[in-house]
Amino acid sequence: MKTLQLSVPFLFLVLFLVGCKQKEQVSNIDTTTHCPNEVHLFSVADSLKKIKVDYQLETKSLLRSLEEKLSTNVCGEFVVFGLTLTNGDMVKVKYNKMCNNAMIICFIRRHEARALLNKNGLLLMEHELILIDSIKYWMRDNYIDGEVIYKNKTSICWYENAPKDSIEKVFTNIKQGYNMIYKSYSQEIFSKKICDLNVKELNFLKETFPLTIRLDLERTNLIPLPPPPIETIEE
C-alpha cells in the first residue's frame, strides 16, 4: 500500500513533465489561433538547434557567432536552424555561405524574393518600397497566381545598424505571408481550407511550396533604399 501511495505522485510528475515537453515542441506556434495543420507547417523540429542572433554584428563576427552557436563550420555548409525571436516566437531559417576558393561559381536564385532592410527600418521587397506590415500582402500578390507559383523562397538581408525590432518584425510578417499563401493555395488546389487538409494533401503542400527563409548575410551588394513616400499594399 505504501508503494502505491508513492507511485501516484510520481505518476503525476511524469505526466506533468511529458505535458511540458509536448508544449515545448509547439511553443513557437499559438495553438489557440492556429489549427493543427498550421502548427505542423510552422513548428520547428526538435532535431534543429534553436538560437538567438545578434543582428547588429558585422558580417564576419555574425558568421563566427553562428558557427559557435551551431557548432559547425558554415563555410560551404548548408545549415538549417530555429531562429528565436525576442517575443518567444520561432522561425525556421537556412543559411549557406559561398566561400572563397579557386572556383568561380555563378548562379541565379530562381523563385526567390529578397527583403532588404536599411538602418532606418525601411524595407525593399524585390526593389519595391513597402511597409513591413504589408509584406504578407505583397507575398500573397506576387508569389502565386491561382495554381501558378512565381516565387516560393524568401531571403532577408539587413544593414548592421538596422533596428532589431524591425528585423524581427520582417521575419514575423514573412511567416504570416507564407500562411496566407498556404491558405490560398490550399483552396485553389484542393478546394479546402488549410485546416481541413488530410495528411497526404498537407504533405503535397509542404513539398510543392516549402517554407524557405534564407539569411542573406553577404552585405557586399547592398544598395541604398530610396526615400519615402511608401505606398501601402491594401489588404
N, C-alpha and C positions, 0 to 999 in steps of 0.2 A: 504493500500500500504506500509506503514511504517512497519507493522508487517511482510509482505512478505520479505522486504529487510533485516530485522533482522534474518529471519529464514534461508535464503540462506547461510550466513556464518556459522550459527550453524550446518546446514546440512553437510557442507564441513568438519567441525570439527569432527562431529560424524563419517563420513566416514573415515577420517584420523585415528582416534583412533581405529576403527574397523580393518582397514588395518594393523595398527601396532600390534594389538593383534594377528591377524592371522599370521603375520610374526613371532611373538614371539613364537607361538606354534611349528613352524618347524625351528626355527633359528639354531638348532643344526644339521641340515642337509643342505648340499649345494644343493639347488634346481636347480642350473644351471647345475650340473653334474649328478644328480640323478633323476630318473623318479618318478612319484607319488607313485608307489608301493614300491620303495626303501625307500622313505620318510616315508611311512606308517609303514614299518618294523622296522625302526630305530628311529623314533621320540619318545621322552619321553612324556608320558601322562601328561596333565596339573594337574591331581589329585596327581601326585607324587611330593614330595619335591625335590628341586634341591640344592645341597650343594657342597662346596669345602672341600677337605680333606688335612690336614697337614700330608703328608706321613712320615715325619721324627719323628713323635711322637712314643714313646714306646707304647707297646700294650695296657696297662691299660689306659694311657692318651688318646690314639686314640679312644678306645671304649667309654670313658667318653665324648669325643668330639662329637662322632657320636650321642650319646644319647641326648646331649644338642641340637645339630642342628636338629635332627629328632623329638625331643620332645617325646621320647619313651624309655622304658627300653629294651635294646637289649638282655638282659638275657632271653633266652628261647623263644625269639620272632623271627619271620621271617619278615625282613624288605626289601623293595624294594625302591630304590630312584634313582634320576638322579645325576650322578657324573659330576660336571662341571670342565672341564679341563682349563688350562691356556689360550689356544688359542680360548676359547669360545665354543669348541665342547662339546657335552654332551653324556654320555654313561649310559645306564640303567644297574644298578648292584643290586645284592642282598646280604644280609648277615644274617646268623643265628648263634647265639652263643650257644655252648653247655656249660651249667652252672654246677657248682659243686653242687651235691646233693647226696642223698643216693643211687640213681640208677646208675647202670653201663650200659652204652649204647655202643654197638659195632656195627658198620655198615660199609659197603664199598660203596664209592661213585662211582656207576657204570656210565659208559658212560661219565666220566669227565676227561678232560686233565688238568694237573696242570702246570702253568707257575710260575717259581721261579726265582727272580731277586736278585743278590747279590750286595754288596756295590760298586763293580767295574763296574756295569752295564752289567755283563754277565748273560745270560739267559739260563735256562734249560726248555725245554718243555718235560715233561714225561721222565726226566733223559737224554735227548739228548741236547747237547750244540749247540745252533743255534744263528744266528744273529737276532736281534729284527725285522729288516725289512723282515726277512724270515718267521715270524710267520704265515702270511696269507697263504703262500705256504705250510707250514708244516700242517696247519689245512686242507687245500684242499686235501692233500695227505693222511692224517691219520684219518679224521673224517668220510668220506663216501667212498664207492666204488660202483658206479652205484646207485642202489636203497637201498643198504645195509648201515645202519647207525651204525658206530662203536662208535662214540662219538658225543654228541650234547651239552655238558656242558663244561664250561671253568672256572677254578679257577685261581686267581692270588695272589701270595704271594711275599712280598719283604722285604729285610732287612731294618732296620730303617734308615741306612745311605746310602741307595741306591739313586742314582741321581734322582731328581724329574723329569727331562725331559725324562729320560729313562723309568721311571714308566709310565708316561703318553703316551709315545710312544708305550709301550706294549698294553695299553688299545686301542689306535687308531688302531694298527695293528690287534688286536683280532677282533675288529669291522669290519675291512676290510676283515678279514678272513671269518667271517660269511656271508658277502655279496658275496664273491667269491663262497662259498658253496651253498648259495641260488641260484645263477645263474646256477651252475652245476646241482643241484638237480631239479630245475625247468625244465631244458632241458631234464633231464633223465625221469622225471615222466610225464610231460605234453607236451614234445617236443616243448616248447615255451620259449622265453626269459622271464625273470622275469618281465620285463616291460609290457609284453603282457598278463599277467595272469588276469583273471576276479576275482571278489570278492570271490567267492566260492573257487577257486583254491588258491588264496592268503591266505585265512584263513586256508585251509588244510596245506599249507606250514608252517604257523606260529604254528599250533598245533602239527604237526609232528616233526618240527625242531625249537623249540622256542629258541630265542636268550637268552642265560643264561650265565651271567658272575658273578661269585661268588667271593666275597672278602674273602680270606683265611687269617685271621688275627691271627690264632693260631701259633705263631712262635716258639713253643717249639720243633717242629720236623724238623727244618730247617737243611739242610745238606750243607756243603761247595761245591761250584762249582769246577769242575776240571779245570786245566789251559788250555789255547789255545793250539793247533790251533782250529779254528772254521771252519767247513765246511758249505758253503752257499748252501741252497736249491735252485736249479735252477728254474727259472720261466717257 
